[in-house]
């Protein structure tokens, strides 16, 4: 991951897909659970992550959200998800597209360069 210093997500539905994969695992075989874990390496082990993962979200965005299924509660690893709430994406049903026009996304990318 040396070539990828920042993993930036915004408007991301990753938490919803992680939940769906996990919910499907109840009552299934160990082989299926292993397969589900293997296709989610960002959940499986912090070594698969870049040094920094920033997720920009808005509580008004019905598609995305705060990513909390990728880290254990109380995790202190430096590679855990840093969730940043976008204060300018506030229009219900439009917040998902407002990230592109807000300063937080641009500042985050600029700071990473």
Backbone as numpy.savetxt, mean C-alpha at the origin, in Angstrom:
# Nx Ny Nz CAx CAy CAz Cx Cy Cz
16.82 -4.81 -4.07 16.01 -3.61 -4.07 16.87 -2.34 -4.07
18.14 -2.48 -4.31 19.02 -1.31 -4.33 18.65 -0.32 -5.43
18.08 -0.81 -6.51 17.75 0.06 -7.63 16.41 0.77 -7.44
15.65 0.38 -6.44 14.34 0.97 -6.20 14.32 1.57 -4.79
14.75 2.82 -4.65 14.80 3.40 -3.31 13.42 3.75 -2.74
12.43 3.94 -3.62 11.10 4.33 -3.16 10.05 3.54 -3.92
9.13 2.96 -3.18 7.94 2.35 -3.76 6.80 3.28 -3.39
6.25 3.99 -4.37 5.21 4.98 -4.12 3.89 4.48 -4.69
2.90 4.37 -3.81 1.56 4.02 -4.25 0.63 5.17 -3.88
-0.36 5.40 -4.72 -1.37 6.41 -4.41 -2.66 5.98 -5.08
-3.75 6.14 -4.35 -5.02 5.68 -4.87 -5.02 4.16 -5.04
-4.27 3.48 -4.20 -4.03 2.05 -4.37 -5.08 1.18 -3.66
-5.60 0.17 -4.38 -6.53 -0.78 -3.75 -5.82 -2.01 -3.18
-4.51 -1.93 -2.94 -3.74 -3.09 -2.49 -4.26 -3.71 -1.21
-4.74 -2.92 -0.27 -5.26 -3.48 0.98 -6.49 -4.35 0.72
-7.31 -3.92 -0.21 -8.51 -4.69 -0.53 -8.14 -6.03 -1.18
-7.15 -6.04 -2.07 -6.75 -7.30 -2.69 -6.06 -8.21 -1.68
-5.27 -7.66 -0.77 -4.63 -8.48 0.27 -5.69 -9.11 1.16
-6.73 -8.35 1.48 -7.81 -8.88 2.31 -8.55 -10.01 1.58
-8.82 -9.81 0.30 -9.55 -10.83 -0.46 -8.74 -12.11 -0.54
-7.43 -12.01 -0.82 -6.58 -13.20 -0.85 -6.61 -13.90 0.49
-6.52 -13.14 1.57 -6.52 -13.74 2.90 -7.85 -14.36 3.26
-8.95 -13.70 2.89 -10.28 -14.20 3.21 -10.58 -15.50 2.47
-10.03 -15.65 1.28 -10.26 -16.86 0.52 -9.52 -18.06 1.11
-8.55 -17.79 1.96 -7.73 -18.86 2.50 -8.40 -19.70 3.57
-9.45 -19.22 4.20 -10.11 -19.97 5.27 -10.75 -21.23 4.71
-10.41 -22.35 5.31 -10.99 -23.61 4.89 -10.35 -24.21 3.66
-9.18 -23.70 3.26 -8.51 -24.26 2.10 -7.28 -25.04 2.54
-6.62 -25.63 1.59 -5.47 -26.47 1.89 -4.23 -25.64 2.19
-3.23 -26.29 2.81 -1.96 -25.62 3.08 -1.27 -25.23 1.78
-1.42 -26.05 0.75 -0.80 -25.74 -0.54 -1.35 -24.43 -1.11
-2.67 -24.25 -1.00 -3.27 -23.02 -1.51 -2.82 -21.81 -0.69
-2.73 -21.98 0.63 -2.26 -20.89 1.49 -0.83 -20.50 1.13
0.02 -21.48 0.86 1.40 -21.21 0.47 1.45 -20.47 -0.85
0.60 -20.87 -1.78 0.54 -20.19 -3.06 0.08 -18.75 -2.89
-0.94 -18.52 -2.07 -1.43 -17.16 -1.82 -0.34 -16.30 -1.21
0.43 -16.84 -0.27 1.53 -16.09 0.35 2.64 -15.81 -0.66
2.88 -16.77 -1.56 3.98 -16.59 -2.50 3.68 -15.52 -3.54
2.42 -15.25 -3.82 2.09 -14.21 -4.78 1.93 -12.85 -4.10
2.18 -12.78 -2.81 2.13 -11.54 -2.06 3.45 -11.32 -1.30
4.56 -11.24 -2.01 5.84 -11.14 -1.32 5.99 -9.89 -0.45
5.28 -8.82 -0.76 5.38 -7.61 0.06 4.78 -7.81 1.44
3.89 -8.78 1.57 3.33 -9.14 2.87 4.20 -10.18 3.55
4.73 -11.07 2.75 5.45 -12.22 3.27 6.73 -11.85 4.02
7.51 -10.91 3.48 8.81 -10.63 4.08 9.26 -9.20 3.74
9.78 -8.49 4.73 10.24 -7.12 4.51 11.44 -7.05 3.58
12.16 -8.14 3.41 13.34 -8.10 2.52 12.95 -7.92 1.06
11.69 -8.16 0.72 11.23 -7.97 -0.66 10.88 -6.51 -0.94
10.91 -5.68 0.07 10.52 -4.29 -0.10 11.73 -3.38 -0.30
11.50 -2.26 -1.00 12.56 -1.25 -1.07 12.71 -0.57 0.29
13.70 0.27 0.43 13.96 0.94 1.71 12.77 1.75 2.19
12.01 2.30 1.26 10.91 3.17 1.64 9.67 2.88 0.80
8.54 2.71 1.48 7.25 2.53 0.81 6.33 3.61 1.34
5.92 4.52 0.47 4.98 5.57 0.83 3.68 5.32 0.10
2.59 5.34 0.83 1.26 5.19 0.26 0.47 6.47 0.53
0.05 7.13 -0.53 -0.78 8.33 -0.41 -2.23 7.91 -0.60
-3.07 8.29 0.35 -4.48 7.88 0.30 -5.37 9.03 0.74
-6.65 8.86 0.50 -7.65 9.80 0.98 -8.81 9.01 1.56
-9.31 9.41 2.72 -10.49 8.72 3.26 -11.73 8.93 2.38
-11.67 9.88 1.47 -12.78 10.15 0.56 -12.70 9.32 -0.72
-11.61 8.58 -0.90 -11.40 7.74 -2.08 -12.02 6.37 -1.82
-13.05 6.01 -2.57 -13.75 4.74 -2.34 -12.99 3.54 -2.92
-11.97 3.77 -3.72 -11.20 2.69 -4.33 -9.99 2.32 -3.49
-9.31 3.32 -2.98 -8.07 3.05 -2.25 -8.27 3.20 -0.76
-7.16 3.27 -0.05 -7.24 3.49 1.38 -5.90 3.35 2.07
-5.95 3.46 3.35 -4.82 3.28 4.24 -4.37 1.82 4.14
-3.10 1.57 3.90 -2.60 0.20 3.78 -2.16 -0.29 5.15
-2.96 -1.14 5.76 -2.58 -1.68 7.07 -2.42 -3.19 7.08
-2.81 -3.88 6.03 -2.68 -5.33 5.99 -1.27 -5.79 5.60
-0.40 -4.86 5.26 0.95 -5.22 4.83 1.95 -5.23 5.98
1.54 -4.76 7.14 2.42 -4.74 8.31 1.67 -5.32 9.51
2.41 -5.97 10.37 1.83 -6.45 11.61 1.54 -5.28 12.53
0.52 -5.35 13.37 0.25 -4.26 14.31 1.47 -3.99 15.18
1.83 -2.73 15.30 2.98 -2.35 16.12 4.32 -2.61 15.47
4.34 -2.89 14.17 5.60 -3.16 13.47 6.53 -1.96 13.56
7.80 -2.23 13.77 8.79 -1.15 13.87 9.82 -1.22 12.76
9.66 -2.12 11.82 10.60 -2.26 10.72 10.64 -0.97 9.91
11.83 -0.55 9.51 11.97 0.70 8.76 11.35 0.61 7.37
11.04 -0.60 6.91 10.45 -0.79 5.58 8.93 -0.94 5.63
8.33 -0.62 6.75 6.87 -0.70 6.81 6.26 0.42 5.97
4.99 0.29 5.66 4.29 1.27 4.83 4.12 2.57 5.59
4.51 3.67 4.95 4.31 5.00 5.52 3.08 5.59 4.81
1.94 5.55 5.47 0.69 6.05 4.90 0.58 7.55 5.11
0.41 8.28 4.02 0.24 9.73 4.09 -1.14 10.10 3.58
-1.91 10.77 4.41 -3.25 11.21 4.03 -3.14 12.48 3.20
-3.71 12.47 2.02 -3.68 13.63 1.13 -4.75 14.62 1.57
-4.34 15.77 2.10 -5.32 16.73 2.62 -6.13 17.44 1.53
-5.68 17.31 0.26 -6.37 18.01 -0.82 -7.32 17.12 -1.63
-7.26 15.81 -1.44 -8.16 14.90 -2.15 -9.39 14.69 -1.27
-10.36 15.57 -1.41 -11.49 15.60 -0.47 -12.87 15.54 -1.12
-12.93 15.38 -2.42 -14.23 15.36 -3.09 -14.73 13.92 -3.20
-15.84 13.64 -2.55 -16.41 12.30 -2.60 -16.65 11.89 -4.05
-16.29 10.69 -4.40 -16.38 10.10 -5.73 -15.38 10.68 -6.74
-14.66 11.71 -6.38 -13.63 12.28 -7.26 -12.25 12.22 -6.64
-12.17 11.92 -5.37 -10.88 11.92 -4.67 -9.87 11.00 -5.34
-10.33 9.92 -5.95 -9.41 8.97 -6.57 -8.60 9.60 -7.71
-9.12 10.62 -8.33 -8.39 11.27 -9.42 -7.74 12.58 -8.97
-8.02 13.03 -7.78 -7.47 14.31 -7.30 -6.00 14.24 -6.91
-5.44 13.05 -6.69 -4.03 12.94 -6.32 -3.13 13.60 -7.36
-3.51 13.47 -8.63 -2.70 14.00 -9.72 -2.57 15.51 -9.68
-3.54 16.19 -9.11 -3.55 17.65 -9.08 -3.08 18.23 -7.76
-2.77 17.38 -6.80 -2.42 17.85 -5.46 -0.90 17.93 -5.28
-0.50 18.75 -4.35 0.93 18.96 -4.11 1.63 17.81 -3.42
0.92 16.97 -2.66 1.56 15.91 -1.90 2.26 14.90 -2.81
1.63 14.49 -3.87 2.23 13.53 -4.80 3.50 14.11 -5.43
3.43 15.33 -5.90 4.59 15.97 -6.54 5.73 16.15 -5.54
5.42 16.63 -4.33 6.46 16.83 -3.32 7.12 15.50 -2.94
6.33 14.44 -2.81 6.86 13.13 -2.45 7.81 12.61 -3.52
7.43 12.74 -4.78 8.31 12.32 -5.87 9.57 13.18 -5.93
9.40 14.48 -5.79 10.54 15.40 -5.82 11.54 15.09 -4.69
11.04 14.85 -3.51 11.91 14.54 -2.37 12.66 13.23 -2.57
12.08 12.30 -3.31 12.72 11.00 -3.55 13.86 11.11 -4.56
13.80 12.15 -5.38 14.87 12.33 -6.38 16.02 13.00 -5.73
